[in-house]
Amino acid sequence: MKIYRFEHGGAVRWGVLGDDALLPLAGSIFEDPAPEGDPIPIGEVRLLAPVQPSKIVAVGRNYEDHAAEMGNPLPAEPMLFLKAPTAVIGPREAIIYPAVSSRVDYEGELAVVIRKTAHGLSEAADAADYILGYTCLNDVTARDLQEKDQFTRAKSFDTFAPLGPCIATDLDPASLEIKTFLNGKLRQSSNTRHLIFSVPFLVRFISRIMTLLPGDVITTGTPAGVGPMQPGDRVDIQIEGIGTLSNEVRTAG
């Protein structure tokens, strides 16, 4: 099932994808939503980021080839940082290039959407019980600022967390093709089987540090091939079973 969050007729709703239409849902997607009302042609809606997380927990250096291209050793434990939830934008919204940066990079990633509160999960816990589904995320990074200080500023500018286009609920995250295109040219190509720390491991590990709430997002790291974007560029992140997240880069104003 693919769950979309969208705006139609001045209202924001969730719906599941049918044949070229969205079937609106009643109730919370984190519980047991039910279909409600008539199908809405997908061409009549504005797609939004599929969730509004209280936090985005990001994992650094989780693909061996990306660690190598950045000249970093492999981590013994997941390297975590937070992206501000105010950085979230949806499909086709613009990534704003901040005036204080001279290099802004794309980073295509598989993101995990939490379904129910997860706190202190044991190694025996089934992480799948706490996961609603999966989506695409662009971990936009002001690389020059990242090299100056900690990750927070470089990763958390408004618009630096494009998310979407949907939440796919029936996926096995262990082996998904992931690709990033810059202006139609392939820049990143890998598979989630190359993750150093798996999705279930990350959910359990992070839950023992901070409580994960429904709608929170864990973004699992990027493979090799990251690179700079410029105003006017378009970035497409494509993950098997989910779809394509597309955003253009613009200057402020």
C-alpha positions as protocol buffer text, in pm:
chain_id: "A"
residue {
  index: 1
  type: MET
  ca { x: 0 y: 0 z: 0 }
}
residue {
  index: 2
  type: LYS
  ca { x: 118 y: 353 z: -81 }
}
residue {
  index: 3
  type: ILE
  ca { x: -6 y: 630 z: 150 }
}
residue {
  index: 4
  type: TYR
  ca { x: 0 y: 990 z: 27 }
}
residue {
  index: 5
  type: ARG
  ca { x: -58 y: 1312 z: 217 }
}
residue {
  index: 6
  type: PHE
  ca { x: -213 y: 1577 z: -2 }
}
residue {
  index: 7
  type: GLU
  ca { x: -406 y: 1903 z: -23 }
}
residue {
  index: 8
  type: HIS
  ca { x: -738 y: 1912 z: -206 }
}
residue {
  index: 9
  type: GLY
  ca { x: -1014 y: 2169 z: -189 }
}
residue {
  index: 10
  type: GLY
  ca { x: -836 y: 2357 z: 89 }
}
residue {
  index: 11
  type: ALA
  ca { x: -813 y: 2051 z: 315 }
}
residue {
  index: 12
  type: VAL
  ca { x: -512 y: 1834 z: 398 }
}
residue {
  index: 13
  type: ARG
  ca { x: -582 y: 1462 z: 394 }
}
residue {
  index: 14
  type: TRP
  ca { x: -420 y: 1122 z: 363 }
}
residue {
  index: 15
  type: GLY
  ca { x: -515 y: 872 z: 96 }
}
residue {
  index: 16
  type: VAL
  ca { x: -404 y: 546 z: -60 }
}
residue {
  index: 17
  type: LEU
  ca { x: -322 y: 513 z: -427 }
}
residue {
  index: 18
  type: GLY
  ca { x: -576 y: 339 z: -648 }
}
residue {
  index: 19
  type: ASP
  ca { x: -601 y: 346 z: -1029 }
}
residue {
  index: 20
  type: ASP
  ca { x: -485 y: 702 z: -1108 }
}
residue {
  index: 21
  type: ALA
  ca { x: -677 y: 826 z: -803 }
}
residue {
  index: 22
  type: LEU
  ca { x: -635 y: 867 z: -430 }
}
residue {
  index: 23
  type: LEU
  ca { x: -882 y: 697 z: -198 }
}
residue {
  index: 24
  type: PRO
  ca { x: -921 y: 931 z: 102 }
}
residue {
  index: 25
  type: LEU
  ca { x: -872 y: 786 z: 449 }
}
residue {
  index: 26
  type: ALA
  ca { x: -1058 y: 863 z: 769 }
}
residue {
  index: 27
  type: GLY
  ca { x: -872 y: 852 z: 1097 }
}
residue {
  index: 28
  type: SER
  ca { x: -503 y: 837 z: 1175 }
}
residue {
  index: 29
  type: ILE
  ca { x: -264 y: 650 z: 946 }
}
residue {
  index: 30
  type: PHE
  ca { x: -83 y: 540 z: 1262 }
}
residue {
  index: 31
  type: GLU
  ca { x: -382 y: 342 z: 1383 }
}
residue {
  index: 32
  type: ASP
  ca { x: -638 y: 177 z: 1154 }
}
residue {
  index: 33
  type: PRO
  ca { x: -753 y: 427 z: 890 }
}
residue {
  index: 34
  type: ALA
  ca { x: -1054 y: 339 z: 677 }
}
residue {
  index: 35
  type: PRO
  ca { x: -1146 y: 453 z: 324 }
}
residue {
  index: 36
  type: GLU
  ca { x: -1387 y: 746 z: 321 }
}
residue {
  index: 37
  type: GLY
  ca { x: -1553 y: 928 z: 35 }
}
residue {
  index: 38
  type: ASP
  ca { x: -1504 y: 926 z: -340 }
}
residue {
  index: 39
  type: PRO
  ca { x: -1172 y: 873 z: -518 }
}
residue {
  index: 40
  type: ILE
  ca { x: -987 y: 1194 z: -609 }
}
residue {
  index: 41
  type: PRO
  ca { x: -790 y: 1205 z: -936 }
}
residue {
  index: 42
  type: ILE
  ca { x: -425 y: 1241 z: -848 }
}
residue {
  index: 43
  type: GLY
  ca { x: -389 y: 1523 z: -1100 }
}
residue {
  index: 44
  type: GLU
  ca { x: -625 y: 1737 z: -890 }
}
residue {
  index: 45
  type: VAL
  ca { x: -422 y: 1729 z: -569 }
}
residue {
  index: 46
  type: ARG
  ca { x: -102 y: 1889 z: -441 }
}
residue {
  index: 47
  type: LEU
  ca { x: 122 y: 1627 z: -287 }
}
residue {
  index: 48
  type: LEU
  ca { x: 273 y: 1712 z: 50 }
}
residue {
  index: 49
  type: ALA
  ca { x: 546 y: 1556 z: 260 }
}
residue {
  index: 50
  type: PRO
  ca { x: 384 y: 1230 z: 378 }
}
residue {
  index: 51
  type: VAL
  ca { x: 445 y: 1304 z: 748 }
}
residue {
  index: 52
  type: GLN
  ca { x: 535 y: 1593 z: 976 }
}
residue {
  index: 53
  type: PRO
  ca { x: 787 y: 1434 z: 1215 }
}
residue {
  index: 54
  type: SER
  ca { x: 869 y: 1558 z: 1562 }
}
residue {
  index: 55
  type: LYS
  ca { x: 1229 y: 1472 z: 1474 }
}
residue {
  index: 56
  type: ILE
  ca { x: 1442 y: 1333 z: 1193 }
}
residue {
  index: 57
  type: VAL
  ca { x: 1711 y: 1099 z: 1320 }
}
residue {
  index: 58
  type: ALA
  ca { x: 1981 y: 1064 z: 1056 }
}
residue {
  index: 59
  type: VAL
  ca { x: 2257 y: 807 z: 1027 }
}
residue {
  index: 60
  type: GLY
  ca { x: 2597 y: 901 z: 890 }
}
residue {
  index: 61
  type: ARG
  ca { x: 2847 y: 676 z: 711 }
}
residue {
  index: 62
  type: ASN
  ca { x: 2609 y: 384 z: 677 }
}
residue {
  index: 63
  type: TYR
  ca { x: 2736 y: 272 z: 336 }
}
residue {
  index: 64
  type: GLU
  ca { x: 3098 y: 159 z: 312 }
}
residue {
  index: 65
  type: ASP
  ca { x: 3152 y: 324 z: -28 }
}
residue {
  index: 66
  type: HIS
  ca { x: 3028 y: 663 z: 97 }
}
residue {
  index: 67
  type: ALA
  ca { x: 3257 y: 649 z: 400 }
}
residue {
  index: 68
  type: ALA
  ca { x: 3544 y: 575 z: 162 }
}
residue {
  index: 69
  type: GLU
  ca { x: 3463 y: 862 z: -75 }
}
residue {
  index: 70
  type: MET
  ca { x: 3456 y: 1104 z: 220 }
}
residue {
  index: 71
  type: GLY
  ca { x: 3785 y: 966 z: 354 }
}
residue {
  index: 72
  type: ASN
  ca { x: 3631 y: 843 z: 678 }
}
residue {
  index: 73
  type: PRO
  ca { x: 3675 y: 516 z: 868 }
}
residue {
  index: 74
  type: LEU
  ca { x: 3382 y: 277 z: 909 }
}
residue {
  index: 75
  type: PRO
  ca { x: 3189 y: 338 z: 1232 }
}
residue {
  index: 76
  type: ALA
  ca { x: 3175 y: 76 z: 1506 }
}
residue {
  index: 77
  type: GLU
  ca { x: 2828 y: 201 z: 1605 }
}
residue {
  index: 78
  type: PRO
  ca { x: 2571 y: 408 z: 1417 }
}
residue {
  index: 79
  type: MET
  ca { x: 2674 y: 773 z: 1386 }
}
residue {
  index: 80
  type: LEU
  ca { x: 2359 y: 972 z: 1464 }
}
residue {
  index: 81
  type: PHE
  ca { x: 2265 y: 1333 z: 1414 }
}
residue {
  index: 82
  type: LEU
  ca { x: 1935 y: 1524 z: 1401 }
}
residue {
  index: 83
  type: LYS
  ca { x: 1785 y: 1730 z: 1122 }
}
residue {
  index: 84
  type: ALA
  ca { x: 1536 y: 1999 z: 1220 }
}
residue {
  index: 85
  type: PRO
  ca { x: 1176 y: 1897 z: 1145 }
}
residue {
  index: 86
  type: THR
  ca { x: 1124 y: 2246 z: 1001 }
}
residue {
  index: 87
  type: ALA
  ca { x: 1356 y: 2143 z: 716 }
}
residue {
  index: 88
  type: VAL
  ca { x: 1088 y: 1910 z: 574 }
}
residue {
  index: 89
  type: ILE
  ca { x: 937 y: 1989 z: 235 }
}
residue {
  index: 90
  type: GLY
  ca { x: 732 y: 1774 z: 0 }
}
residue {
  index: 91
  type: PRO
  ca { x: 755 y: 1659 z: -361 }
}
residue {
  index: 92
  type: ARG
  ca { x: 817 y: 1934 z: -618 }
}
residue {
  index: 93
  type: GLU
  ca { x: 879 y: 2197 z: -351 }
}
residue {
  index: 94
  type: ALA
  ca { x: 1196 y: 2401 z: -394 }
}
residue {
  index: 95
  type: ILE
  ca { x: 1522 y: 2343 z: -209 }
}
residue {
  index: 96
  type: ILE
  ca { x: 1645 y: 2694 z: -121 }
}
residue {
  index: 97
  type: TYR
  ca { x: 2018 y: 2747 z: -164 }
}
residue {
  index: 98
  type: PRO
  ca { x: 2132 y: 2948 z: 141 }
}
residue {
  index: 99
  type: ALA
  ca { x: 2341 y: 3257 z: 72 }
}
residue {
  index: 100
  type: VAL
  ca { x: 2589 y: 3161 z: 347 }
}
residue {
  index: 101
  type: SER
  ca { x: 2694 y: 2840 z: 169 }
}
residue {
  index: 102
  type: SER
  ca { x: 2907 y: 2793 z: -142 }
}
residue {
  index: 103
  type: ARG
  ca { x: 2845 y: 2418 z: -177 }
}
residue {
  index: 104
  type: VAL
  ca { x: 2514 y: 2239 z: -122 }
}
residue {
  index: 105
  type: ASP
  ca { x: 2504 y: 1863 z: -188 }
}
residue {
  index: 106
  type: TYR
  ca { x: 2229 y: 1608 z: -256 }
}
residue {
  index: 107
  type: GLU
  ca { x: 2223 y: 1280 z: -58 }
}
residue {
  index: 108
  type: GLY
  ca { x: 1959 y: 1027 z: -159 }
}
residue {
  index: 109
  type: GLU
  ca { x: 1843 y: 804 z: 127 }
}
residue {
  index: 110
  type: LEU
  ca { x: 1585 y: 546 z: 234 }
}
residue {
  index: 111
  type: ALA
  ca { x: 1380 y: 685 z: 523 }
}
residue {
  index: 112
  type: VAL
  ca { x: 1181 y: 489 z: 782 }
}
residue {
  index: 113
  type: VAL
  ca { x: 849 y: 622 z: 917 }
}
residue {
  index: 114
  type: ILE
  ca { x: 765 y: 517 z: 1273 }
}
residue {
  index: 115
  type: ARG
  ca { x: 412 y: 384 z: 1338 }
}
residue {
  index: 116
  type: LYS
  ca { x: 395 y: 365 z: 1718 }
}
residue {
  index: 117
  type: THR
  ca { x: 595 y: 480 z: 2016 }
}
residue {
  index: 118
  type: ALA
  ca { x: 924 y: 294 z: 2047 }
}
residue {
  index: 119
  type: HIS
  ca { x: 1122 y: 323 z: 2369 }
}
residue {
  index: 120
  type: GLY
  ca { x: 1403 y: 106 z: 2497 }
}
residue {
  index: 121
  type: LEU
  ca { x: 1349 y: -182 z: 2255 }
}
residue {
  index: 122
  type: SER
  ca { x: 1541 y: -498 z: 2334 }
}
residue {
  index: 123
  type: GLU
  ca { x: 1744 y: -690 z: 2079 }
}
residue {
  index: 124
  type: ALA
  ca { x: 1464 y: -948 z: 2075 }
}
residue {
  index: 125
  type: ALA
  ca { x: 1197 y: -691 z: 1983 }
}
residue {
  index: 126
  type: ASP
  ca { x: 1050 y: -709 z: 1634 }
}
residue {
  index: 127
  type: ALA
  ca { x: 1129 y: -365 z: 1492 }
}
residue {
  index: 128
  type: ALA
  ca { x: 879 y: -419 z: 1210 }
}
residue {
  index: 129
  type: ASP
  ca { x: 597 y: -378 z: 1464 }
}
residue {
  index: 130
  type: TYR
  ca { x: 702 y: -16 z: 1510 }
}
residue {
  index: 131
  type: ILE
  ca { x: 741 y: 77 z: 1143 }
}
residue {
  index: 132
  type: LEU
  ca { x: 461 y: 219 z: 931 }
}
residue {
  index: 133
  type: GLY
  ca { x: 658 y: 216 z: 607 }
}
residue {
  index: 134
  type: TYR
  ca { x: 930 y: 372 z: 397 }
}
residue {
  index: 135
  type: THR
  ca { x: 983 y: 683 z: 189 }
}
residue {
  index: 136
  type: CYS
  ca { x: 1257 y: 878 z: 8 }
}
residue {
  index: 137
  type: LEU
  ca { x: 1457 y: 1157 z: 171 }
}
residue {
  index: 138
  type: ASN
  ca { x: 1716 y: 1396 z: 34 }
}
residue {
  index: 139
  type: ASP
  ca { x: 1959 y: 1471 z: 317 }
}
residue {
  index: 140
  type: VAL
  ca { x: 2054 y: 1810 z: 170 }
}
residue {
  index: 141
  type: THR
  ca { x: 2384 y: 1926 z: 314 }
}
residue {
  index: 142
  type: ALA
  ca { x: 2578 y: 2253 z: 307 }
}
residue {
  index: 143
  type: ARG
  ca { x: 2907 y: 2068 z: 271 }
}
residue {
  index: 144
  type: ASP
  ca { x: 3132 y: 2368 z: 330 }
}
residue {
  index: 145
  type: LEU
  ca { x: 2954 y: 2446 z: 656 }
}
residue {
  index: 146
  type: GLN
  ca { x: 2966 y: 2081 z: 764 }
}
residue {
  index: 147
  type: GLU
  ca { x: 3343 y: 2096 z: 735 }
}
residue {
  index: 148
  type: LYS
  ca { x: 3352 y: 2408 z: 957 }
}
residue {
  index: 149
  type: ASP
  ca { x: 3145 y: 2288 z: 1251 }
}
residue {
  index: 150
  type: GLN
  ca { x: 2903 y: 2020 z: 1365 }
}
residue {
  index: 151
  type: PHE
  ca { x: 2626 y: 1875 z: 1145 }
}
residue {
  index: 152
  type: THR
  ca { x: 2330 y: 2073 z: 1281 }
}
residue {
  index: 153
  type: ARG
  ca { x: 2370 y: 2393 z: 1081 }
}
residue {
  index: 154
  type: ALA
  ca { x: 2480 y: 2221 z: 761 }
}
residue {
  index: 155
  type: LYS
  ca { x: 2188 y: 1977 z: 765 }
}
residue {
  index: 156
  type: SER
  ca { x: 1899 y: 2181 z: 903 }
}
residue {
  index: 157
  type: PHE
  ca { x: 1835 y: 2485 z: 686 }
}
residue {
  index: 158
  type: ASP
  ca { x: 1471 y: 2524 z: 592 }
}
residue {
  index: 159
  type: THR
  ca { x: 1396 y: 2302 z: 286 }
}
residue {
  index: 160
  type: PHE
  ca { x: 1695 y: 2072 z: 355 }
}
residue {
  index: 161
  type: ALA
  ca { x: 1479 y: 1760 z: 412 }
}
residue {
  index: 162
  type: PRO
  ca { x: 1270 y: 1684 z: 102 }
}
residue {
  index: 163
  type: LEU
  ca { x: 1050 y: 1385 z: 187 }
}
residue {
  index: 164
  type: GLY
  ca { x: 814 y: 1169 z: -19 }
}
residue {
  index: 165
  type: PRO
  ca { x: 639 y: 1111 z: -244 }
}
residue {
  index: 166
  type: CYS
  ca { x: 453 y: 852 z: -31 }
}
residue {
  index: 167
  type: ILE
  ca { x: 488 y: 598 z: 247 }
}
residue {
  index: 168
  type: ALA
  ca { x: 515 y: 245 z: 109 }
}
residue {
  index: 169
  type: THR
  ca { x: 396 y: 2 z: 373 }
}
residue {
  index: 170
  type: ASP
  ca { x: 460 y: -339 z: 217 }
}
residue {
  index: 171
  type: LEU
  ca { x: 835 y: -333 z: 159 }
}
residue {
  index: 172
  type: ASP
  ca { x: 1129 y: -536 z: 280 }
}
residue {
  index: 173
  type: PRO
  ca { x: 1399 y: -272 z: 339 }
}
residue {
  index: 174
  type: ALA
  ca { x: 1678 y: -527 z: 322 }
}
residue {
  index: 175
  type: SER
  ca { x: 1728 y: -513 z: -56 }
}
residue {
  index: 176
  type: LEU
  ca { x: 1594 y: -206 z: -237 }
}
residue {
  index: 177
  type: GLU
  ca { x: 1754 y: -33 z: -534 }
}
residue {
  index: 178
  type: ILE
  ca { x: 1827 y: 334 z: -465 }
}
residue {
  index: 179
  type: LYS
  ca { x: 1925 y: 588 z: -730 }
}
residue {
  index: 180
  type: THR
  ca { x: 1978 y: 964 z: -742 }
}
residue {
  index: 181
  type: PHE
  ca { x: 1965 y: 1168 z: -1062 }
}
residue {
  index: 182
  type: LEU
  ca { x: 2090 y: 1525 z: -1110 }
}
residue {
  index: 183
  type: ASN
  ca { x: 1925 y: 1689 z: -1410 }
}
residue {
  index: 184
  type: GLY
  ca { x: 1841 y: 1343 z: -1543 }
}
residue {
  index: 185
  type: LYS
  ca { x: 2195 y: 1205 z: -1508 }
}
residue {
  index: 186
  type: LEU
  ca { x: 2255 y: 914 z: -1272 }
}
residue {
  index: 187
  type: ARG
  ca { x: 2479 y: 1016 z: -981 }
}
residue {
  index: 188
  type: GLN
  ca { x: 2411 y: 755 z: -710 }
}
residue {
  index: 189
  type: SER
  ca { x: 2323 y: 390 z: -758 }
}
residue {
  index: 190
  type: SER
  ca { x: 2324 y: 130 z: -483 }
}
residue {
  index: 191
  type: ASN
  ca { x: 2112 y: -115 z: -289 }
}
residue {
  index: 192
  type: THR
  ca { x: 2007 y: -114 z: 76 }
}
residue {
  index: 193
  type: ARG
  ca { x: 2166 y: -457 z: 118 }
}
residue {
  index: 194
  type: HIS
  ca { x: 2490 y: -258 z: 144 }
}
residue {
  index: 195
  type: LEU
  ca { x: 2379 y: -76 z: 459 }
}
residue {
  index: 196
  type: ILE
  ca { x: 2630 y: -128 z: 739 }
}
residue {
  index: 197
  type: PHE
  ca { x: 2357 y: -109 z: 1006 }
}
residue {
  index: 198
  type: SER
  ca { x: 2021 y: -255 z: 903 }
}
residue {
  index: 199
  type: VAL
  ca { x: 1684 y: -88 z: 948 }
}
residue {
  index: 200
  type: PRO
  ca { x: 1573 y: -316 z: 1237 }
}
residue {
  index: 201
  type: PHE
  ca { x: 1904 y: -262 z: 1414 }
}
residue {
  index: 202
  type: LEU
  ca { x: 1874 y: 115 z: 1378 }
}
residue {
  index: 203
  type: VAL
  ca { x: 1517 y: 127 z: 1514 }
}
residue {
  index: 204
  type: ARG
  ca { x: 1613 y: -73 z: 1823 }
}
residue {
  index: 205
  type: PHE
  ca { x: 1942 y: 115 z: 1874 }
}
residue {
  index: 206
  type: ILE
  ca { x: 1786 y: 462 z: 1844 }
}
residue {
  index: 207
  type: SER
  ca { x: 1490 y: 369 z: 2068 }
}
residue {
  index: 208
  type: ARG
  ca { x: 1735 y: 307 z: 2349 }
}
residue {
  index: 209
  type: ILE
  ca { x: 1866 y: 665 z: 2315 }
}
residue {
  index: 210
  type: MET
  ca { x: 1550 y: 863 z: 2247 }
}
residue {
  index: 211
  type: THR
  ca { x: 1183 y: 777 z: 2233 }
}
residue {
  index: 212
  type: LEU
  ca { x: 1056 y: 747 z: 1877 }
}
residue {
  index: 213
  type: LEU
  ca { x: 704 y: 881 z: 1824 }
}
residue {
  index: 214
  type: PRO
  ca { x: 448 y: 807 z: 1553 }
}
residue {
  index: 215
  type: GLY
  ca { x: 549 y: 996 z: 1241 }
}
residue {
  index: 216
  type: ASP
  ca { x: 914 y: 1030 z: 1336 }
}
residue {
  index: 217
  type: VAL
  ca { x: 1162 y: 961 z: 1059 }
}
residue {
  index: 218
  type: ILE
  ca { x: 1488 y: 768 z: 1062 }
}
residue {
  index: 219
  type: THR
  ca { x: 1692 y: 830 z: 750 }
}
residue {
  index: 220
  type: THR
  ca { x: 1940 y: 552 z: 692 }
}
residue {
  index: 221
  type: GLY
  ca { x: 2241 y: 708 z: 521 }
}
residue {
  index: 222
  type: THR
  ca { x: 2352 y: 772 z: 166 }
}
residue {
  index: 223
  type: PRO
  ca { x: 2564 y: 566 z: -75 }
}
residue {
  index: 224
  type: ALA
  ca { x: 2862 y: 693 z: -273 }
}
residue {
  index: 225
  type: GLY
  ca { x: 2814 y: 955 z: -542 }
}
residue {
  index: 226
  type: VAL
  ca { x: 2711 y: 1261 z: -341 }
}
residue {
  index: 227
  type: GLY
  ca { x: 2784 y: 1590 z: -512 }
}
residue {
  index: 228
  type: PRO
  ca { x: 2696 y: 1957 z: -544 }
}
residue {
  index: 229
  type: MET
  ca { x: 2375 y: 2111 z: -672 }
}
residue {
  index: 230
  type: GLN
  ca { x: 2324 y: 2458 z: -816 }
}
residue {
  index: 231
  type: PRO
  ca { x: 2019 y: 2683 z: -843 }
}
residue {
  index: 232
  type: GLY
  ca { x: 1817 y: 2564 z: -1141 }
}
residue {
  index: 233
  type: ASP
  ca { x: 1912 y: 2198 z: -1094 }
}
residue {
  index: 234
  type: ARG
  ca { x: 1659 y: 1920 z: -1041 }
}
residue {
  index: 235
  type: VAL
  ca { x: 1725 y: 1622 z: -812 }
}
residue {
  index: 236
  type: ASP
  ca { x: 1528 y: 1297 z: -843 }
}
residue {
  index: 237
  type: ILE
  ca { x: 1562 y: 1026 z: -578 }
}
residue {
  index: 238
  type: GLN
  ca { x: 1420 y: 693 z: -686 }
}
residue {
  index: 239
  type: ILE
  ca { x: 1377 y: 395 z: -455 }
}
residue {
  index: 240
  type: GLU
  ca { x: 1241 y: 60 z: -562 }
}
residue {
  index: 241
  type: GLY
  ca { x: 883 y: 6 z: -446 }
}
residue {
  index: 242
  type: ILE
  ca { x: 836 y: 367 z: -334 }
}
residue {
  index: 243
  type: GLY
  ca { x: 867 y: 594 z: -636 }
}
residue {
  index: 244
  type: THR
  ca { x: 1050 y: 916 z: -720 }
}
residue {
  index: 245
  type: LEU
  ca { x: 1100 y: 1227 z: -508 }
}
residue {
  index: 246
  type: SER
  ca { x: 1170 y: 1530 z: -728 }
}
residue {
  index: 247
  type: ASN
  ca { x: 1278 y: 1878 z: -619 }
}
residue {
  index: 248
  type: GLU
  ca { x: 1436 y: 2178 z: -788 }
}
residue {
  index: 249
  type: VAL
  ca { x: 1701 y: 2403 z: -637 }
}
residue {
  index: 250
  type: ARG
  ca { x: 1640 y: 2778 z: -619 }
}
residue {
  index: 251
  type: THR
  ca { x: 1796 y: 3084 z: -465 }
}
residue {
  index: 252
  type: ALA
  ca { x: 1619 y: 3263 z: -185 }
}
residue {
  index: 253
  type: GLY
  ca { x: 1370 y: 3537 z: -271 }
}
